[in-house]
């Protein structure tokens, strides 16, 4: 067990911070407003050649909140955001809070089946979508949901460039039954919503994760969670303290929500956005905007290093780079340092811990475990208790391997409308991560393996049963088992083992195409192997471990 005020390295790494780490704001909206007051004319968002000051962000979110309330949006209602990394995402987040609501962040790679579930489960009454995503996906979904107002927007807004690498297929599309976001907000320009009294325990946003059954669950990230973890990023990673933050992680993901958006509201600092991850576009943005901090999956960072034209100069403005979402190998850490001259630090957390539960303090190299060769994912964040427990919930001695369990101000209140899942996954408010690892005598945490069967592809988590359910929809499939197999570019990739019905044929390419049409791009299997029978125990349980070992 490790508690903040008991860690021997506190004086070395925490810059004299007190053991009782104070949470500075009651809610994230107060945090945002304090940043506006400190630097109203400072740039909050940069998006290619466009920019939005904090004052403009405040005014735009005021107008949108006023419009939402005039349209029947009420305290506690949910607004779903179905966007890439664009300024409208941040505007909608703040406006939702000003209207007393809860933002629901939706992966823009979600397709019809996934979007239908997320809108239904969250009960969202407002949807903000990219015009293209509405036409391709959401238009078919919305009629069967609680959504009463659909706002659409374009990635072309807030900037003037026509970069064919990103926008070659972009066309402005006005869809029947929808309202353009900027036109809608423009009708309420100059208006401000009535004061809203948010508290630390109010939910700021729902972020969806996969549970032990494979059914997505909405983690209820509270305002206390958001403010606390924003402070951890500021104080322990130097995010925003030395200059702009580059948004390399997707904003819908908890890393982007906290490590990009929330921390830049707190400091305040500039957040640089570039629509979506395209290595050449990102490299250009790094040179143009010269950010000082980012956090993203190591696979994304490696893609930049391997992109044509990369030079050491691309990272010359950075003082702090962190990786989250996927484990870093010592080899990858060393390669990044040699290519950029910068130490990439490790952080570890889940959706349910509102980003970090452990973090490598800025300026401190992560130790490598001599036995396993694993690179540490950091030390417990302030005010955070991290335990290593056995299968019976007993604390294990330092150095022994068990499940990583966390308690602290970043742990979510529970899962949206799922009390049984909350009781199982967060008993007594402690998150049982499903990851196994150990802690050394100085508080460094090491992840050894995953207890669950979750697949981690380029930092995106894939639950095997969801892929298996889609495969089961194919008429030729009798049984399937999905596992993660090593992949040089993605860390892991999705592989399916399939047995076919008697007398029916299907090729691996046909089965891959079947899944690709029905699932987000990171989920569908890149490999399918057809076999006669899946290995099973005597009780009929499929042996995924055997299939993983088979590769």
DRENZA-765663 format. One record per residue (C-alpha): x, y, z; residue in one letter; residue number from 1. Coordinates in steps of 0.5 Angstrom, whole numbers, plus 500, padded with zeros to 3 digits. Layout:
BEGIN
[node [X, Y, Z], "A", NUM] ...
END
This chain:
BEGIN
[node [500, 500, 500], "X", 1] [node [502, 507, 498], "X", 2] [node [500, 513, 501], "X", 3] [node [502, 520, 499], "X", 4] [node [505, 523, 505], "X", 5] [node [508, 516, 507], "X", 6] [node [512, 516, 500], "X", 7] [node [520, 517, 501], "X", 8] [node [521, 520, 495], "X", 9] [node [516, 526, 496], "X", 10] [node [521, 531, 498], "X", 11] [node [525, 529, 492], "X", 12] [node [520, 530, 487], "X", 13] [node [514, 534, 489], "X", 14] [node [517, 540, 489], "X", 15] [node [515, 541, 497], "X", 16] [node [508, 540, 496], "X", 17] [node [504, 539, 502], "X", 18] [node [501, 532, 504], "X", 19] [node [494, 534, 504], "X", 20] [node [494, 536, 497], "X", 21] [node [488, 541, 496], "X", 22] [node [483, 541, 491], "X", 23] [node [483, 548, 489], "X", 24] [node [476, 549, 486], "X", 25] [node [469, 546, 487], "X", 26] [node [467, 545, 480], "X", 27] [node [470, 545, 473], "X", 28] [node [466, 551, 471], "X", 29] [node [469, 555, 477], "X", 30] [node [476, 553, 474], "X", 31] [node [474, 555, 467], "X", 32] [node [472, 562, 470], "X", 33] [node [478, 563, 474], "X", 34] [node [482, 562, 468], "X", 35] [node [478, 567, 464], "X", 36] [node [479, 572, 469], "X", 37] [node [486, 571, 470], "X", 38] [node [488, 572, 462], "X", 39] [node [481, 574, 458], "X", 40] [node [485, 576, 452], "X", 41] [node [490, 570, 452], "X", 42] [node [489, 565, 447], "X", 43] [node [485, 559, 449], "X", 44] [node [485, 555, 443], "X", 45] [node [489, 555, 436], "X", 46] [node [486, 551, 430], "X", 47] [node [491, 551, 424], "X", 48] [node [491, 559, 423], "X", 49] [node [485, 560, 427], "X", 50] [node [485, 562, 434], "X", 51] [node [479, 563, 440], "X", 52] [node [481, 567, 446], "X", 53] [node [479, 566, 453], "X", 54] [node [474, 571, 453], "X", 55] [node [471, 569, 446], "X", 56] [node [470, 562, 449], "X", 57] [node [467, 565, 455], "X", 58] [node [462, 569, 450], "X", 59] [node [461, 563, 445], "X", 60] [node [459, 558, 451], "X", 61] [node [455, 563, 454], "X", 62] [node [451, 564, 448], "X", 63] [node [450, 556, 446], "X", 64] [node [448, 555, 454], "X", 65] [node [443, 560, 453], "X", 66] [node [440, 557, 447], "X", 67] [node [440, 550, 450], "X", 68] [node [436, 553, 456], "X", 69] [node [431, 556, 451], "X", 70] [node [430, 550, 447], "X", 71] [node [428, 546, 453], "X", 72] [node [435, 543, 456], "X", 73] [node [435, 543, 463], "X", 74] [node [439, 541, 469], "X", 75] [node [442, 534, 469], "X", 76] [node [440, 533, 462], "X", 77] [node [446, 530, 457], "X", 78] [node [449, 533, 451], "X", 79] [node [452, 528, 447], "X", 80] [node [459, 530, 443], "X", 81] [node [460, 527, 436], "X", 82] [node [466, 530, 434], "X", 83] [node [474, 530, 432], "X", 84] [node [479, 535, 435], "X", 85] [node [476, 541, 434], "X", 86] [node [474, 548, 438], "X", 87] [node [467, 546, 438], "X", 88] [node [468, 540, 442], "X", 89] [node [471, 545, 448], "X", 90] [node [465, 550, 447], "X", 91] [node [460, 545, 448], "X", 92] [node [463, 542, 454], "X", 93] [node [463, 549, 457], "X", 94] [node [456, 551, 455], "X", 95] [node [454, 544, 457], "X", 96] [node [456, 546, 464], "X", 97] [node [453, 553, 464], "X", 98] [node [447, 550, 462], "X", 99] [node [447, 545, 468], "X", 100] [node [448, 539, 464], "X", 101] [node [453, 533, 463], "X", 102] [node [457, 532, 457], "X", 103] [node [457, 525, 454], "X", 104] [node [464, 524, 450], "X", 105] [node [463, 519, 444], "X", 106] [node [468, 517, 439], "X", 107] [node [468, 519, 432], "X", 108] [node [469, 512, 430], "X", 109] [node [463, 510, 433], "X", 110] [node [458, 507, 427], "X", 111] [node [451, 506, 427], "X", 112] [node [450, 500, 432], "X", 113] [node [455, 503, 437], "X", 114] [node [452, 510, 437], "X", 115] [node [445, 507, 438], "X", 116] [node [447, 504, 444], "X", 117] [node [451, 510, 447], "X", 118] [node [445, 515, 446], "X", 119] [node [440, 510, 449], "X", 120] [node [444, 509, 455], "X", 121] [node [446, 516, 456], "X", 122] [node [439, 519, 455], "X", 123] [node [442, 525, 451], "X", 124] [node [437, 530, 449], "X", 125] [node [442, 534, 445], "X", 126] [node [447, 531, 440], "X", 127] [node [452, 536, 437], "X", 128] [node [455, 532, 431], "X", 129] [node [460, 534, 425], "X", 130] [node [456, 534, 419], "X", 131] [node [459, 529, 415], "X", 132] [node [458, 524, 421], "X", 133] [node [451, 526, 422], "X", 134] [node [450, 524, 414], "X", 135] [node [454, 518, 415], "X", 136] [node [451, 515, 421], "X", 137] [node [447, 519, 426], "X", 138] [node [442, 521, 421], "X", 139] [node [439, 514, 422], "X", 140] [node [440, 513, 429], "X", 141] [node [437, 519, 432], "X", 142] [node [430, 518, 430], "X", 143] [node [429, 512, 435], "X", 144] [node [433, 516, 441], "X", 145] [node [431, 521, 446], "X", 146] [node [435, 527, 442], "X", 147] [node [430, 533, 441], "X", 148] [node [435, 538, 438], "X", 149] [node [441, 536, 433], "X", 150] [node [446, 541, 432], "X", 151] [node [451, 540, 427], "X", 152] [node [458, 543, 425], "X", 153] [node [464, 543, 420], "X", 154] [node [471, 542, 421], "X", 155] [node [472, 547, 416], "X", 156] [node [470, 552, 422], "X", 157] [node [475, 557, 426], "X", 158] [node [480, 556, 421], "X", 159] [node [481, 558, 413], "X", 160] [node [486, 553, 410], "X", 161] [node [484, 547, 405], "X", 162] [node [489, 542, 407], "X", 163] [node [487, 536, 402], "X", 164] [node [491, 532, 407], "X", 165] [node [485, 533, 412], "X", 166] [node [479, 536, 408], "X", 167] [node [480, 533, 401], "X", 168] [node [473, 530, 402], "X", 169] [node [470, 535, 406], "X", 170] [node [463, 539, 404], "X", 171] [node [459, 543, 407], "X", 172] [node [452, 539, 408], "X", 173] [node [446, 542, 411], "X", 174] [node [441, 536, 414], "X", 175] [node [434, 537, 415], "X", 176] [node [432, 537, 422], "X", 177] [node [438, 540, 424], "X", 178] [node [441, 546, 426], "X", 179] [node [448, 549, 425], "X", 180] [node [452, 550, 431], "X", 181] [node [454, 557, 430], "X", 182] [node [448, 560, 427], "X", 183] [node [444, 557, 433], "X", 184] [node [449, 560, 438], "X", 185] [node [449, 567, 434], "X", 186] [node [442, 568, 435], "X", 187] [node [443, 568, 443], "X", 188] [node [449, 572, 442], "X", 189] [node [450, 577, 448], "X", 190] [node [446, 573, 452], "X", 191] [node [448, 569, 458], "X", 192] [node [445, 563, 462], "X", 193] [node [442, 564, 469], "X", 194] [node [448, 562, 474], "X", 195] [node [448, 555, 476], "X", 196] [node [450, 552, 482], "X", 197] [node [455, 546, 481], "X", 198] [node [458, 542, 486], "X", 199] [node [464, 537, 487], "X", 200] [node [459, 531, 486], "X", 201] [node [456, 533, 480], "X", 202] [node [457, 529, 474], "X", 203] [node [461, 533, 469], "X", 204] [node [461, 528, 463], "X", 205] [node [460, 521, 462], "X", 206] [node [466, 517, 458], "X", 207] [node [464, 510, 456], "X", 208] [node [468, 504, 457], "X", 209] [node [467, 497, 457], "X", 210] [node [466, 493, 463], "X", 211] [node [467, 485, 464], "X", 212] [node [461, 483, 460], "X", 213] [node [463, 487, 454], "X", 214] [node [457, 492, 455], "X", 215] [node [460, 499, 455], "X", 216] [node [459, 503, 461], "X", 217] [node [458, 510, 462], "X", 218] [node [463, 512, 468], "X", 219] [node [461, 518, 471], "X", 220] [node [467, 523, 472], "X", 221] [node [465, 528, 477], "X", 222] [node [467, 536, 477], "X", 223] [node [471, 534, 483], "X", 224] [node [475, 528, 479], "X", 225] [node [476, 533, 473], "X", 226] [node [479, 539, 478], "X", 227] [node [483, 534, 482], "X", 228] [node [486, 531, 476], "X", 229] [node [487, 537, 472], "X", 230] [node [492, 540, 478], "X", 231] [node [496, 533, 478], "X", 232] [node [497, 534, 470], "X", 233] [node [499, 542, 472], "X", 234] [node [503, 540, 478], "X", 235] [node [506, 533, 476], "X", 236] [node [507, 533, 469], "X", 237] [node [508, 541, 468], "X", 238] [node [503, 541, 463], "X", 239] [node [501, 548, 461], "X", 240] [node [506, 551, 465], "X", 241] [node [512, 552, 460], "X", 242] [node [507, 554, 454], "X", 243] [node [502, 551, 450], "X", 244] [node [499, 544, 450], "X", 245] [node [498, 540, 444], "X", 246] [node [492, 536, 443], "X", 247] [node [495, 529, 440], "X", 248] [node [490, 525, 444], "X", 249] [node [483, 525, 442], "X", 250] [node [479, 529, 446], "X", 251] [node [473, 524, 447], "X", 252] [node [478, 520, 451], "X", 253] [node [479, 521, 458], "X", 254] [node [487, 523, 457], "X", 255] [node [484, 528, 452], "X", 256] [node [479, 531, 456], "X", 257] [node [484, 532, 462], "X", 258] [node [491, 532, 460], "X", 259] [node [489, 537, 454], "X", 260] [node [482, 541, 455], "X", 261] [node [482, 541, 463], "X", 262] [node [489, 543, 465], "X", 263] [node [489, 548, 460], "X", 264] [node [483, 551, 463], "X", 265] [node [486, 551, 470], "X", 266] [node [493, 554, 468], "X", 267] [node [491, 557, 464], "X", 268] [node [494, 555, 457], "X", 269] [node [493, 555, 450], "X", 270] [node [491, 548, 447], "X", 271] [node [493, 547, 440], "X", 272] [node [488, 542, 436], "X", 273] [node [489, 539, 429], "X", 274] [node [482, 536, 427], "X", 275] [node [485, 528, 427], "X", 276] [node [492, 525, 428], "X", 277] [node [495, 525, 421], "X", 278] [node [503, 525, 422], "X", 279] [node [505, 530, 417], "X", 280] [node [499, 535, 419], "X", 281] [node [501, 534, 426], "X", 282] [node [509, 535, 425], "X", 283] [node [507, 542, 421], "X", 284] [node [503, 544, 427], "X", 285] [node [509, 543, 432], "X", 286] [node [513, 547, 428], "X", 287] [node [508, 553, 427], "X", 288] [node [505, 553, 434], "X", 289] [node [511, 551, 438], "X", 290] [node [508, 547, 444], "X", 291] [node [511, 545, 450], "X", 292] [node [507, 539, 453], "X", 293] [node [503, 533, 450], "X", 294] [node [501, 527, 452], "X", 295] [node [499, 521, 448], "X", 296] [node [499, 514, 446], "X", 297] [node [507, 511, 445], "X", 298] [node [504, 509, 438], "X", 299] [node [502, 516, 436], "X", 300] [node [509, 519, 438], "X", 301] [node [513, 513, 434], "X", 302] [node [509, 515, 428], "X", 303] [node [511, 522, 428], "X", 304] [node [518, 519, 429], "X", 305] [node [517, 515, 423], "X", 306] [node [514, 520, 419], "X", 307] [node [517, 523, 412], "X", 308] [node [521, 529, 414], "X", 309] [node [521, 528, 421], "X", 310] [node [527, 532, 425], "X", 311] [node [529, 533, 432], "X", 312] [node [527, 540, 431], "X", 313] [node [520, 538, 431], "X", 314] [node [520, 537, 438], "X", 315] [node [525, 543, 440], "X", 316] [node [520, 547, 444], "X", 317] [node [517, 541, 448], "X", 318] [node [519, 541, 455], "X", 319] [node [515, 535, 457], "X", 320] [node [512, 529, 454], "X", 321] [node [508, 524, 457], "X", 322] [node [505, 517, 454], "X", 323] [node [499, 514, 457], "X", 324] [node [494, 509, 454], "X", 325] [node [499, 504, 452], "X", 326] [node [505, 501, 456], "X", 327] [node [512, 504, 454], "X", 328] [node [517, 499, 453], "X", 329] [node [524, 501, 455], "X", 330] [node [526, 500, 448], "X", 331] [node [521, 505, 446], "X", 332] [node [523, 510, 451], "X", 333] [node [530, 510, 449], "X", 334] [node [529, 511, 442], "X", 335] [node [524, 517, 443], "X", 336] [node [530, 520, 447], "X", 337] [node [535, 519, 442], "X", 338] [node [531, 522, 436], "X", 339] [node [528, 528, 440], "X", 340] [node [533, 529, 446], "X", 341] [node [527, 529, 451], "X", 342] [node [525, 524, 456], "X", 343] [node [518, 521, 455], "X", 344] [node [515, 520, 462], "X", 345] [node [510, 515, 463], "X", 346] [node [503, 516, 466], "X", 347] [node [497, 510, 468], "X", 348] [node [490, 511, 469], "X", 349] [node [483, 509, 466], "X", 350] [node [477, 512, 465], "X", 351] [node [474, 511, 472], "X", 352] [node [480, 514, 475], "X", 353] [node [479, 520, 470], "X", 354] [node [486, 519, 467], "X", 355] [node [492, 519, 472], "X", 356] [node [492, 514, 478], "X", 357] [node [500, 514, 478], "X", 358] [node [504, 519, 474], "X", 359] [node [512, 519, 473], "X", 360] [node [514, 526, 476], "X", 361] [node [517, 531, 471], "X", 362] [node [524, 530, 471], "X", 363] [node [525, 523, 474], "X", 364] [node [526, 518, 469], "X", 365] [node [522, 512, 470], "X", 366] [node [526, 506, 473], "X", 367] [node [526, 499, 469], "X", 368] [node [524, 493, 473], "X", 369] [node [531, 488, 472], "X", 370] [node [527, 482, 473], "X", 371] [node [521, 483, 468], "X", 372] [node [524, 489, 464], "X", 373] [node [518, 493, 465], "X", 374] [node [518, 500, 465], "X", 375] [node [515, 503, 471], "X", 376] [node [508, 507, 470], "X", 377] [node [510, 512, 475], "X", 378] [node [508, 513, 483], "X", 379] [node [501, 514, 486], "X", 380] [node [498, 521, 485], "X", 381] [node [497, 526, 490], "X", 382] [node [492, 524, 496], "X", 383] [node [492, 517, 492], "X", 384] [node [492, 510, 495], "X", 385] [node [494, 505, 490], "X", 386] [node [494, 497, 493], "X", 387] [node [496, 491, 490], "X", 388] [node [491, 486, 492], "X", 389] [node [490, 478, 491], "X", 390] [node [484, 475, 488], "X", 391] [node [481, 475, 495], "X", 392] [node [482, 483, 496], "X", 393] [node [488, 482, 501], "X", 394] [node [494, 487, 501], "X", 395] [node [500, 484, 498], "X", 396] [node [507, 486, 500], "X", 397] [node [511, 490, 496], "X", 398] [node [514, 487, 490], "X", 399] [node [509, 481, 490], "X", 400] [node [504, 481, 483], "X", 401] [node [497, 482, 484], "X", 402] [node [491, 487, 482], "X", 403] [node [492, 494, 482], "X", 404] [node [487, 497, 486], "X", 405] [node [486, 505, 487], "X", 406] [node [482, 510, 492], "X", 407] [node [483, 517, 491], "X", 408] [node [479, 524, 489], "X", 409] [node [480, 522, 481], "X", 410] [node [476, 515, 482], "X", 411] [node [469, 516, 479], "X", 412] [node [463, 516, 483], "X", 413] [node [460, 510, 479], "X", 414] [node [457, 508, 472], "X", 415] [node [451, 511, 469], "X", 416] [node [445, 508, 471], "X", 417] [node [448, 501, 473], "X", 418] [node [448, 500, 480], "X", 419] [node [450, 493, 480], "X", 420] [node [456, 494, 476], "X", 421] [node [458, 500, 480], "X", 422] [node [458, 495, 486], "X", 423] [node [462, 490, 483], "X", 424] [node [467, 494, 480], "X", 425] [node [468, 500, 485], "X", 426] [node [466, 497, 492], "X", 427] [node [467, 502, 497], "X", 428] [node [469, 507, 492], "X", 429] [node [476, 503, 490], "X", 430] [node [477, 502, 483], "X", 431] [node [479, 495, 481], "X", 432] [node [483, 496, 475], "X", 433] [node [483, 489, 472], "X", 434] [node [491, 490, 471], "X", 435] [node [496, 486, 475], "X", 436] [node [502, 489, 477], "X", 437] [node [507, 490, 483], "X", 438] [node [510, 496, 487], "X", 439] [node [517, 497, 489], "X", 440] [node [519, 500, 496], "X", 441] [node [520, 507, 493], "X", 442] [node [512, 507, 491], "X", 443] [node [514, 506, 483], "X", 444] [node [508, 502, 480], "X", 445] [node [510, 496, 475], "X", 446] [node [504, 493, 470], "X", 447] [node [506, 486, 469], "X", 448] [node [500, 484, 465], "X", 449] [node [492, 485, 464], "X", 450] [node [488, 481, 468], "X", 451] [node [482, 482, 463], "X", 452] [node [482, 480, 456], "X", 453] [node [482, 487, 454], "X", 454] [node [486, 488, 447], "X", 455] [node [490, 495, 447], "X", 456] [node [490, 497, 440], "X", 457] [node [494, 503, 439], "X", 458] [node [492, 506, 446], "X", 459] [node [484, 504, 444], "X", 460] [node [481, 499, 448], "X", 461] [node [477, 493, 445], "X", 462] [node [473, 488, 448], "X", 463] [node [473, 481, 445], "X", 464] [node [466, 479, 446], "X", 465] [node [464, 485, 442], "X", 466] [node [467, 483, 436], "X", 467] [node [465, 476, 437], "X", 468] [node [458, 478, 438], "X", 469] [node [459, 482, 431], "X", 470] [node [462, 476, 428], "X", 471] [node [456, 472, 430], "X", 472] [node [451, 476, 426], "X", 473] [node [455, 473, 420], "X", 474] [node [451, 467, 417], "X", 475] [node [457, 462, 416], "X", 476] [node [460, 463, 423], "X", 477] [node [459, 458, 428], "X", 478] [node [464, 460, 434], "X", 479] [node [469, 465, 435], "X", 480] [node [474, 467, 440], "X", 481] [node [478, 474, 439], "X", 482] [node [485, 475, 442], "X", 483] [node [490, 481, 442], "X", 484] [node [496, 479, 438], "X", 485] [node [503, 483, 438], "X", 486] [node [503, 488, 432], "X", 487] [node [509, 493, 431], "X", 488] [node [505, 499, 429], "X", 489] [node [499, 498, 434], "X", 490] [node [502, 495, 440], "X", 491] [node [497, 489, 439], "X", 492] [node [492, 488, 434], "X", 493] [node [485, 484, 434], "X", 494] [node [485, 477, 431], "X", 495] [node [479, 472, 431], "X", 496] [node [479, 465, 431], "X", 497] [node [473, 462, 427], "X", 498] [node [470, 456, 426], "X", 499] [node [464, 455, 421], "X", 500] [node [458, 452, 420], "X", 501] [node [457, 445, 417], "X", 502] [node [457, 446, 409], "X", 503] [node [458, 453, 409], "X", 504] [node [464, 457, 407], "X", 505] [node [467, 464, 408], "X", 506] [node [474, 467, 407], "X", 507] [node [478, 471, 412], "X", 508] [node [477, 477, 408], "X", 509] [node [470, 476, 408], "X", 510] [node [469, 476, 415], "X", 511] [node [474, 482, 416], "X", 512] [node [470, 486, 411], "X", 513] [node [463, 484, 415], "X", 514] [node [466, 487, 422], "X", 515] [node [469, 493, 418], "X", 516] [node [462, 495, 416], "X", 517] [node [459, 494, 423], "X", 518] [node [465, 497, 428], "X", 519] [node [469, 503, 429], "X", 520] [node [476, 502, 425], "X", 521] [node [480, 500, 431], "X", 522] [node [476, 495, 433], "X", 523] [node [475, 490, 427], "X", 524] [node [480, 484, 427], "X", 525] [node [486, 485, 422], "X", 526] [node [487, 478, 422], "X", 527] [node [482, 472, 422], "X", 528] [node [484, 465, 422], "X", 529] [node [479, 459, 420], "X", 530] [node [480, 453, 424], "X", 531] [node [475, 447, 425], "X", 532] [node [474, 447, 433], "X", 533] [node [476, 452, 438], "X", 534] [node [480, 450, 444], "X", 535] [node [476, 449, 450], "X", 536] [node [476, 447, 457], "X", 537] [node [472, 440, 460], "X", 538] [node [466, 445, 462], "X", 539] [node [466, 448, 455], "X", 540] [node [469, 455, 456], "X", 541] [node [474, 457, 450], "X", 542] [node [481, 457, 452], "X", 543] [node [483, 464, 450], "X", 544] [node [490, 464, 453], "X", 545] [node [491, 458, 448], "X", 546] [node [489, 462, 442], "X", 547] [node [494, 468, 444], "X", 548] [node [500, 463, 445], "X", 549] [node [498, 460, 438], "X", 550] [node [499, 467, 436], "X", 551] 
END
